[in-house]
Amino acid sequence: MPWLRLAARLALRAFRRPRLAIDLIRVAWRFRSRAWYKQFPFVPIPDPTYLRWRMYTAYGDYNAVPSAQDVERYARWSAVAE
């Protein structure tokens, strides 16, 4: 449930700021599983193992859920870093 809440908050923020929506889509595309089109449900979602590792390296907890502010900050940073 926390991940769905995060997605809803990010969707609302992206709706208000279209530039942020583009940045979030780019980040989501980078995090996708590389063989997403070969496995059901055929949706480009991140590999759970990779996502857990990313949460551990960022927050020190495999089960951490980032705040919407953290995700937004990362999306904007990665857009500038490109």
C-alpha angles and dihedrals in degrees: 000000000000090000091053090049089051091050091050093050092048091048090053092049091047091050090056094045115034093190089060089051090059091049092049092049090052091050092048090051091052092052095050122117108261095229096041093131092059098056133062128279085039093216123131098244125149122265106258093225092053092046092050090050091050091051090049093051092047102038107013092243127093091211098047120131114206122230120252088246091056092050092047091049091050092047092052092045093051091049090055092044093057 
